[in-house]
């Protein structure tokens, strides 16, 4: 009979050995706890948005590759031996961080000598700028006075000799000696007077300027040596990661030889070859949707950063770069150069599509889903509802909206906050309703709201 519990050939109870009534009872017993649990759960607060129509360019998917925003093979500007390697492959580096050091001992010796020369030149300049010391001026003045006294003495001796010569009391040779002594004393007085005046006046401005020039030359020499020493430390040109080492400690490297390779991945580009038939409908600023093969649980959108106006002559495709903001993850960042990607670009014709906010998507399953809020059947509160998980297919993206295809209709409510905690059939309470920003991006003139 249909309502009997029977045993199978081994004596065990089996649902196959039950009638239709027994099977119904078993299903009811199994589902009752889950249904009862959802019914007893309090209504979860959620924020919802409305599914709406939007006219935008249809999306077409292309295959691309994640590439770093910048790649730099950091080389040496000098020729020397490597004394330190400060990073390894995979290390994260900051701009200006030392990567390797070269031998600098000979330059350090030259710098010490140049610093000593600079001190000497500065002291010479200070001596000139300070002028003569009071003691030096006093000494020059004393010599001048002594020369005055000697001059006056020799003049008096000369006058006496001339008087005696007129009286024929002295010889002509004696008179000539007195004349010579007086002239010598006069010249010595002039010399000491000039020395005293120079001591009082101090050094000439031209001498000071020459000394300043010698100081400047010495300073520039020290700067040159300091810069040479800095050039012996290889530093990172920007924030990024070391992807390759080209040298090792003890190796002699020539000028221009590579040391390490650094890539910037705070932002990455997805390089996509786009056929020539689609490139005319694409422009920088258009929003693209990116699916990373290794990261199926994450949705990525970004602007078209670059459309290279030169096609590959063999494939007749144009390189297009879509820029994405990277996120921290295992090994440093989530998006790593070389990853496989599928990029949906708005290169189709304008069509009327259904769009939802990107926050409405739940990823991680076999297909993206959205939580549709249906009115609670027995509730009088319009804010109370029951959620239903609806699988959808994704299309083109524009701003914070994304095209969805599936069993959803315009005007339905989808959960945009709190959807990651919901279960099918769970009661929810709408605490706030937000309208998606339907305005098109400034550079995507082909996407416009439907009136």
Secondary structure by P-SEA (a helix, b strand, c coil): cccccccccccccccccccaaaaaaaaaaaaaaaaaaaaacccccbbbbbbccccccbbbbbbbbbbbccccccccccccccccccccccccccccccccccccaaaaaaaaaaaaaaaaaaaaaaaaaacccaaaaaaaaaaaaaaaaaaaaaaaaaaaaaaaaaaccccaaaaaaaaaaaaaaaaaaaaaaaaaaaaaacccaaaaaaaaaaaaaaaaaaaaaaaaaaaabbbbccbbbbcccccccccccccccccbbbbbccbbbbbbbbcccccccccccbbbbbbbcccccbbbbbccccccccccccccbbbbbbbbbbbbccccccccccccbbbbcccccbbbbbbcccccccccccbbbbbbbccccccccccbbbbbbbbbbbccccccbbbbbccccccbbbbccccccccccbbbbbccccccccccccccccccccc
